[in-house]
Amino acid sequence: MARKRTLSRKIRSSTKKTAARRLSRIPVSVGAVAFSPERIEKIVRFLDDKPFEILGPHFFKPQKVVRINAFLPRAQDAWIKTYEREKTIHRMRRLHPMGFFQAVFENVNGVFLYKIGFKDASGYVREAEDPYSLATEITDYDLYLIGEGTHFKSYEKFGAHFKTFRHIEGVHFALWAPNAKSVGVVGNFNHWHVGSHPMTRIGDSGVWGLFIPGLKEREVYKYAIRSWADDEVRIKADPYAFQAELRPRTASVVCSLKRYEWHDSEWLQKRAEANSFTAPISIYEVHLGSWRRQGPGGSVFLNYRELAHQLVDYAKSMGYTHIELLPITEHPLDQSWGYQVTGYYAPTSRFGSPEDFMYFVDHCHQNGVGVILDWVPSHFPKDGHGLAYFDGKQIYAYESWKKGEHKDWATFIFDYGRKEVRNFLISNALFWIDKYHVDGLRVDAVASMIYLDYSKREGEWEPNQYGGRENLEAISFLKKFNEVVHAQHPGILTIAEESTAWGSVSRPTYLGGLGFSMKWNMGWMNDTLKYFSKNPVHRRHHQDMLTFSMLYAFTENFILPLSHDEVTHGKASLIYKMPGDDWQRFANLRLFLGLMYGHPGKKLLFMGADFAQSREWDSNQSLDWHFLDYAPHKQVNQFVKDLNRLYREHRAFHEVDFEWPGFEWIDFSDSTASLLSFIRWSKDKRDLLLVTCNMTPVPRMNYRIGIPKAGFYEEILNSDGREYGGGGIGNSGGVWSQDMPWQGRPFSLALNFPPLAVNMFTFKEIR
């Protein structure tokens, strides 16, 4: 009923011709105010939540009178301009010193089309259609879905959207602020005057709406929100804004996402039909602000379009299948790397416009490279223009400090039990897939979401209803997120950064899992890095660090990550985690990377690791690309390129990553010599790859291992090859099997194990 009453007050004239015909008979006169002084006072003092009840045109049928009310706080003079041919101007009368005006039209049969004009003290003149003569777009069905938490395309209604009502173009604004006493839109168009454009509360829903005619692309705006909690007015950026100003400015920007013409339909079709579990996935993790810079001293960011060509060309030449971007959602502080998000629906303006980012993704797809975004539903910052205490209360975060705050990060935790919050976040996930065609979302800090006591001491957290430490609401949210994303977009990857032993993270929800496609294998990463940091003379005592991962390797669909977190904050670069002199460091690094590519699981490398950048990653500087002018670094780069090529070419490397039939130990028991050997199998068992590793600088010549098949084992990779900076010890391109049973297998090979090296062999069957 509330919607019907609102619509009854709107313009019902279908054409300008009809309106002009009506007005031609209207004499202009000024009548009495039809509204109480108290109600006018609420409007001018920004205290009214139903401004359509007093502002705009109001038709009094028995008297055949239309009264048009307007709040124009800057106006010295105001007028109504009708849509007659001669565009007759009708002066408005000031009824309140703060700028409330009224015009009265008698002997009319209904409301009509018009513009309101005014002149301020400086002589500035503005004319536009009256926002309060036009409808809001939020429907009862929208309100129902929002209340149910199932409006998974809420970004199509909330925020700022270009619309046309009654042939009048403008921008429709919608906002959720249930504890607001009044809400208004402020921007350059109204000189940021709080109350100039008050929004209306839609029924009793906590949703507010307003259509403002005449606003154009690039208009900046925020919301002024007066709270019932403390009667304070807060100026907030739009949570659903598609674009934001470049920091340090924080206003939202009116932006259309409908103009860009995509050229990736073939990629999207293949993505929907693909099986990521059996495909090669080699991810290049990138921070756009420091991958490469330009200008004096590297002070200028590349924009999305420049990055599209330079970054994609590099990733493609290296053989990566995907680029994973540290968060590109809008954030106020560069040093947060994007993890302190204030604009969940806006790609950061540091690198260009939304259309520029569309171009970046499109260019990736046209070159066969997927795009994964870091997504941060685990927390949000306390910045005043953001989600914190949005309408005077914590509507996005838990109100209890024991549930609602991350002490380590000084951030707030989303209230995953609130339907409107779940709606906001799941819609956001779908938004990046719908509007930007991204191929996957890596969900940051999942452990901090699912544990109520994450990084908290006794007394700093609240148990759940059963007395446990699991956040049941967050678990439910993650399951729903995965169900909705996978149902609506087949082929999309959802990846969990989950650092504990929580079970079934990457198993379907109908089997009791969280529903993610894959999970980062943090245990493998920590154990392997710790092992490689040890002097080779001591590695014999720690062989279990390399083999332990195989005890749980197939409990999840794992990605093996060497991420940004491991090469900053005093942890040292990857090359300087390795012990020994320069020769040993580079040999260890090649060995480490070769073992990673041989181990079951998809792959992820952070930028710089693939050419052995020596300093820690610094988000304020470009990578040290000049290192590629030096042979050891260029050789590591070539080694990674060859690893990616072999990984993609050989089915046995990637086809059975998540099940035991794809892996077979040959020997892990010779800890004294620190040697490992294993086989990777293709699904049909027709292809195999033999991987051997020597973790010491001592070569092992003619070392015998057992094998399952007789034939020629072609050496396809030797990290000790001279082309990679090694000593050149190898197996002369391959070795024939011998009919000598060994280690419980019918055949064997006598191989050379070069020092600190990985060797890979593919099986060639005897013809």
N, C-alpha and C positions, 0 to 999 in steps of 0.2 A: 504493500500500500504506500510506503514511503516513496518508492520510486515513481508510482503513478502520480502522486501528488506533486512531486518535483517536475515531472514531465508536463503536467497540466499547466505549469507556469511558463513553459518555454514557448518559443516562437512556433506557431503552427502554420504560418503562411508558407506555401510551397514555392512561391516565386516572388521575385522582386516586383513584377507587374501587379500582382494581387495587393501587395503592401502599398504600392504607390496609389492604386485605385482607392484604397481605404483612406489614406492620408489626405487625399485631395479634398475630402469633405470635412477635415478636422480643424476647427478653430483652436488657436492656442490660448490657453488661460492657465492661471496659477491657482491651485486650490489648497485646501488644508492638508496637513500631514496625516497620512492614514495609519501611522505606526507610532507606538508609544515612545516618548523621549528616552525611557530606560533602554529600550531595544536599540535605538540609535546610538546611545552611549556605549553599549556593548560592542557595536560594530567599530566605532572610532577608537575604542581602547583595546581592540583585538581580544575580545572576550567571547565572541559568538561562534558557536559550532554549526549553525544552520544559516549561513549568510544569504542563501537563496530565498529565505522567508522574508527578507527585507530589501536586499539589493536586487537590481534588475527590474524588469517590467512586471506589473501586477494589474490584472484586469478585474475590475469590479463590475460584474455583469448587470446587476439591476440599475446601477447608475450610468452604465456605459462609459466608464472612466478608466484610463490607463495611467498609473503613476509609475515613473521610472526613477529609481533611487540609485545613487552612485556614491562611493566613498573615494574621493580624489584628494588625498592629503596635501599634494603639492600645488593644487589648482588655485589660481586667482579668479579665473572665470571658467565656466563650463557650459557646454551646450549639447543638444541632441541634433544630429544631422540625419534626416529621414532619407529613405531610398526613393523619394520622388524624382521626377526628371530634373526639376530645378534644385534638388537637394536642399530643401528648406531648412534653415537653422532655427532652432528653438532654444532660447536661453534657459538654463537651469537656475534654480534658486538655492542659495546656500542656507541650509537649515541648522548647521552646527559649525562653530568656528574652526574645528579641526578638519573640515573638508567634506562634510556630508551634504550632497546636493540632491535636488528633486526637480523633475519636470512633470506636469500634469496635462493629459490630453483628454478632452471631453467629447462626448457624442461619437464614440468609436465602438466597433463591434468585436474587438479583440486586439491582442498584441501584434506587433509589426516589426519589420526589420529596420535597424537604425545603427548609427555609430554614436559613440560618446567622444566629444573632443574637449580639450582643456588647454589653457595657457598658464604657465607658472610664472613666478616672479622674475625670472631671467628672460622671459619672452619665448621660451621653448614651447612649441605647440605639438600636441600629439592627438591623433584621431584613430580610433579602433572600435571594432564591434565590442559590445558589452559581454564580458564573460558570463554574467549572471542572466543572460537571455538565452543561454545555450545549455545543452544537457551534459551531465557527466556520463561516462561510458560504463561504469561498473554495474553489473547486473546482479540480480538475486542469485543466479546460478554461480557467478563468480564468488559471491559471498559464501555460498554453500560449500564450494570446493575449498576455499581458503580455510573455512572453519573446520573442514574435515582433514585438512592437511594433504589434499590430493590435487591441488591446482599446480600441476607440474610444468605448466607453461605460464606461470604467474608473471614472468618478465614481459609477456605480451600485454599485460594490463597495468602492472605497477611501473613506476618510473615516468619518464617523459616520452610521449609518442606523438608524432605528427598525425593529425586527424583532420577531416573535413566534415563540418556539421552545417547543414543548410547552405552549401556552397561556400562556406567560410572556412578558410584554412587557419590552422593554429596548432597548439601543442596541448595535449591532454596530460595532466599530472594526476598520479594516484599514489597513495602512501598508506602504510599501516602504522598507526600510533594510537593504541587503545587507551592510553592514560593521558592523552592530550585534552586540554580544555579548548584550545583553538590551534589551528594550523594554517599557515599561509605560505605562498610562494614568493620568494624575494630574488631580485637579480638586478642587473643593470637597467632592465626595461622599466623598473619602478624605483630606481635609485636606492635599492636595498631597504626600502621603507617597510618595516614590519607592519603587517595589517593591510597593506594596499590591495593584496589579492588573497583574501581569506578563502580557504577551502571549506567544503561542506562535509560533515560527517555523514556517511551513507548509512542511514538507519541507525542502529545501535552497534554496528559491527566493529568499530575501531578503525575502519577504512575511510580515507578522506579522498575527495576528488575535486578537480576543477579543470575546465578547458579555457585556455587563454588564447584568444584570437590574435593573429598577426605575428606571433613569435617565429623566428627563423632558425635555420641551422647555425650552430656555434654559439647560440645564446647561453650565457652562464647563469646558473641559478643555485639556490639552496632552499631548504625549508625552515621557516620560523615556527617553532613548536612551543606553545605555552603549556606547562604541565599542571595537572591537578595536584601533583605531589608537593610542589613548592611555589607554584605560581610564577616560576622563572621562565624566561623565553630563551630557548636554545636554538642556535643556528646550525643546522645539520646538512651535510651532503646527502644526496639521494642514494639510498642503499642499492637501488636498481639502475643507477645511471650507467649509460653505455659508454660514457667518456668522462674524464675528469681533467681539470686544469693541470698543467705541469707544476710539480712541486717547486717552490714551497706554497704556491696557491692551492686551494683545496676545494674550489667550487666545482659543481657538476656542470656538464656541458650537454646541451640538447644536440642529439646526433641521430641520424637515420642509419640503419644497417641494411637497407633494402636496395641500395644502388649497385653494389659490387656484382659483377658478372663472373661467376665461377667457371672454371674449365677443368674440373677434376672428377667429372661424373664416372669416368672409367675406373679411376682409383677407388671411388666410393663403392662401386658395384663389386669390384674385386675384394675389397675389405669385408663386405657383408658376407661373401661366400668363402672367405679364407678360414683356415684353421690355424690360429696363432700358436697352439700348443705343439704342433709338428713343424712349424716354420722356423727359419733362422731369425732370431731377434738379437741384434747387436745395437745397443743404444749409446748414443753420444750425448752425455749430459752437459748442458751448456748454461752459463750465466750470460745473458745477452749484453749486459753492461760492461763486461770485462773480457769477452771473447776476443774482440779486436776493437780498437778505438782509432780515432783519427784526430787531426788538428795538432796544434802546438803542445808538445808533451803528452800526447794521447789524452787530451782533455775533453774531446767531443765524442759522444756516442754515435755509432752507426745507426741509421734508422732501419725500420723493418724491411723496407724494400732493398736497401743496400745489403742488409744481412741475408735477405732471401737469396741473393746471388752469391755473395762471398761465402757464407756459411754453408749453404746447400752444396755449392760446388766442392767445398772441402769435404763435407760429410760423404758426399757421393763418391768422390775420388778415393776416400779411405775405405769404402765398402760398408759403412754403417747402414742399418735398415731404418733406424728411427733417430730423431733428435728429441731429447727430453729437455724442456726448458724449466729452469728454476722459475718460481712464480712470476708471471708477467701481469697479474692483476694489479690494479693501482695500489700504491703504497707510499707513505710519506717520506720514508727514510731509506736512502740508498744502501746504507750499511746493514739493513735487515735482510738483504738479498731477495726481498719480495715476500718474506714469510710473515710480515706484519701488515695484513691486508685491510685496506679501508674501502676499496672499490671492487666488490666481488664480480661485478658485471662489466668492468671497464678494463681493457688492456692498457697498460701504463702508457702515458703520453710521453715518457722519456724517449721513446723510439718511434713516435709517430701516431697516426690516427688509427681508429678501428679498421678502416679500409686498407691501410698499409699492412696491418697485421693479417687481414684476410689474404692479401697478396702474398705474404710470407708463407702462409699455410698452403695456399693454392700452388705456389711455385715448388714447395716441397713435394707435394703430391704429383705434380707433373714430372718431377724428376725421380719418382719412385721412392721417396723418403717419407716415412710417417712422422707425425708430430704428437708428442705426449706432453701434457702440462702438469706441473706440480700444482696440486689443489690443496687448499688449507682450510678444511672445515673444523680443525681441532681447537682453534683459538682466534681471537681478534684483539687489536691493540686498544689502548685507552684514550687515543687521540680524541679531542673534544668534538671534532666535526664528524666522527665516525659513529659506530653502532653503540658505543658505551652509553648507558643511561639515556637511551635515544629519546624517549618522551618524558624524561624525568625519573623513570624507573628502568630496571634492567629487563627489557622485553626480549632481547636476543640472548642474553646470558642468564645463567642461574642467579637468583637473587642472593642465595646463601653464599657467603664468602668461602665456606668450606668446599662447596661444589663448583663455585663460579670463577675461581681465580687460579692461574698458574703462577706460583711464586717465582719459579726460575726465570720465566720469560716476562713477568710483569704484564700479563695479558689476561683477558677474560675467556671463559669457556662457554661455548654455545649451550643453550638449554635444549638438549636433544629430545626432551619429552614434550616440548611445546609444539603443537601442530603447525603453527605459523612459521616457526623456525625451521622445522623439518622441510616445510614447503619451500622456504627461501633457499635452503641449501641444495635440495634435490633439483629444484628448478635451475639453480645455478650450474650444477653439473651438466644437465641436459642442454643448457644455453650454449656452453662452449662447443658442444658436439653439433647442435642444431645450427647455430649461427656462424661458427668458425671452422666447422668440419674437422675438429681435432680427433685424433685416433685413439687417445687414451688419457686417463687421469691417474697420476700417481698420488695417492692420498698420504699426506704428511702426518707423521707423529700419531699413528693409530693407537699405539700403546697408551699415550696420554689421554685418549678418548675412552678406552674401554676399562681402565682401572681408576677407581675413585681415589686411590691412595698414591697415584703416580707422583713421584718426587715429593711426597708429603710425609711429615712426621706424625706420630701418634697425637691425636687431638686436633689435627688439621684437616681431617676429612670425615665425611659422614658415610656410614655403611648403607647398603641398599636395604630394601624392605625385608630381606631374608638374613640380614646381618653380614653379608659378604662384601667384598671390595670391588665387585664387578659393576660397572655402570650399565645397568640393564637398558636404560633409555638410549645410550650411545650405541650399544650392540644392536638394538632394534633399528635404529636409524641407519647404521651401516648396512644391515641386511636389506632394508627397504631401498636404499640408494643403489645397491648392486642389482637388485631385482628389476628396478625400473630402468636403469641404464641399459642392462643387457637385453631386456625385453623390447625396448624401443629402438635400440641400435645394435643389431647383431654385428659381431666383429670388433666391437670396441673393447679395449683393454682397461681394466681397473687394477691398479697395482698398490699393494699395501706396504708402507714402510712401518713394519711392526717388529719391534726389537726384542720381544719375549717369546716364550714357548707356547703362546696361546694356540690351541689346537684348531685345525681346519679353517684357517684364515682364507685359503684359496680353494675351498670346497663349496659346492652349491648349498644354498640355504635350505633346500628340501632334504639335505643330508645332515643338517645341523651346523653347517659352516657359515662364515660371514659373507661368502659369495664373491670374493675377489677373484679376478682371473689369475693373478700371480702375486707373489710376495717376495720382498727383498730378503736374501739369505744373509742376515747380519752375523750369524754365528760363523759361517764359512769365512766371511770377510775378516772378522776379528781374529780368528784362529790362524788363518793363513798369513795375515800381516804380522802377527806376533811371531810366528815361526820364521818368516823370512827376515825379521829384524835380528835374529840370533846369528852369532858367528858360526859359520859352517862346522867348525870343530865341535860345537855343542849340539848340533842338530840331531845327532844320533840318539840323543836322549829325549827328543820331542817329536818323534815320527807320528805319534798319535794325534798331534795337532792337524796333520794333513789328512789322516784317515778317518778321524771322528765324524767329519761331515757326511760320510757315506752311511752312517748309521741312521740318519734322518733325512737324507737327500730327497727321498720320494714321499715324504709325509706332506709336502706342499708342492705347489708349482713354483719353483724358485727362480729368481733372477739373482745372478752373482754381481753385486754392486761394488765398484770402486768409486765412491761418490765424493762430492765436494766436501762433506763433513770430515773426510780422512786426510785432507791436505791443507788444513788451516788451523788457526788457534794453537800454534806450537806443536802440531802433530808431525810437521815436516812434509815435504813433497814426497811423492812415491819413490823417486830415485834415491832420495836421502833417507828413506827408511831402510834401505839396503846397506848391509855392512861391507867393510873392505875398502880397497882402493878403488879408483875410478873404473878400472877394467872389471873388477868383481861386482861393483855396483850395477854397471850396465848389463853384465851377464846375468846377475840375479834378477834384474828387472825383466829381461827377456824370458827368463825361466818362469818367473811368476806369471807373466801374461800368457805364456804358452800353456802352463798348467791350468789357468783360469779358463781358457778356451777349450781345453780338453775335458774339463770337469763337467758333469751334467748340470744343466741350467742355462737360461738365457743370460746375456752378457750386458753389462753397463760400465762404461768408462767415462770418468769426468775429464773435461777438456784439459789439455796440457800433459796428461799422463801418457798420451800416445806419441809424444816426442820428448819425454823425460824432462819436463820443465824442472829446473833445479830449485827455484825458490817456492815457498808456500804460495798458494793462491791468495791474491789480494783483489777483492772486488772493486777496488778503486783504480786498478791498473789493467792495461791490456796484457794478454799472455805474451810471453817472450818469444815471439815468432822468429826473431833473428837467430835463435838457437838452431833452427833448421839449416843454417849456413855451416854448422859444425858437424863433422862426420858422425860421431857417436849418437847425436840426437836425430840426425836424418836417418840413420840406420835403424834406430828404434821405431821411428815413424814408418819406415818401409816394412819392418817386421809386423807391426800392427795391421798395416794394409794387407799383407800376405795372410795373416791370421784370419782377417775378415773374409778374404777371398776364399780360402779353404773352407772356412766355416759355412759359407753359403753354398759352395760347390758340392760338398760331400754330405749326403743325407745322414750318414752315421753320426755326424757332429751335432745334429739338431733335431732329428726326427723323433727320437724317443728320449726326451729330456726328463720326463717326470715319472718313469717307471723302471723297475729293475731290469727288464729285458734289454734295455739300451746300454747297460754297463756291465762290465765283468773285470774283476781284479785278475791280473796275472800274478803279481807279487808285490806285497807291501811289507814283507817280513824282514827284509835285509836292512834293518835300521843302522847296523854298523857301517855299512857303505852309504847309507842315506839314499837308497834307490827306490823308485816306484815304477811300476808298469801296469797298464790296464788297457782294456779294449772298449771302444764305443761301437755299438751295433746299429744298423738300420732296422727299420720295423720288420722287413721281410728276411732279415739275417743274411742278405746277399752281399751287403757292403759292411766292411769293418775298418776301423782305424785303430792302429796300435800306437799308444802314447807311452814314451819312456822319459823318465826324469832323473837327473843326477844332481843332488842338492849340495854337493861338495866341489871344491876346485880340483879334485883329484880325478883324472880320467880313468874309466874302467874299460879295459880293452877285452874283446872277445868274451864278454859276459853272457852267459847262457840264460835264456828264459823259455818257458814252454808256450806253445801256441796251438790253437785248435785246428788249423787248416794247413795243408801243404801247398806251397806255391812260392811266388816271388813277392816280397814285401818291399814295395817301392818307398824310398825315403822322400817324402814330399815337403818336409820342413826340418831344418836343423838350426837351432838358435845359435849354435857355435859356428855357423857358416861365416866365411870371410865377408860376404855381402852385408852381414849384420854387425860386423866388428869383432867376430869371434876368431878363434885360433884355427879353424878349418878342420878340426877333427870331426869325422862323421863316418858314414857307412857307404861312401862312394856311390850314392844314388839308390842303394837298395841291397837286400840280402836274400838269398835263397834259403828256404827252410831245409832242415835236416831231419831224416827219419830217426831221430833220437828222442824217445819220450822224455819228458822233463816236467817236473812240478805237476804231475797228474794229467798231463796233456800228451797227445800222441806224437807231436812234433815239437821242434825247438828251433831257436835262432841263436846264433853267436853274434852279439851286437857290440859295437863300440858305444859307450856312454860318455860323450864329451863332458868336460868339466862345467859345472853350473849351467847345464843345458837341458833343453827339452827337444826330443826328436819325435816326429810323427811319420807313420808308415801307413800306406794303403795297400790292401791285399790284391794281388793279381793272380787269378786262378790259373793253374797249369792247363794249357790247351792240348 
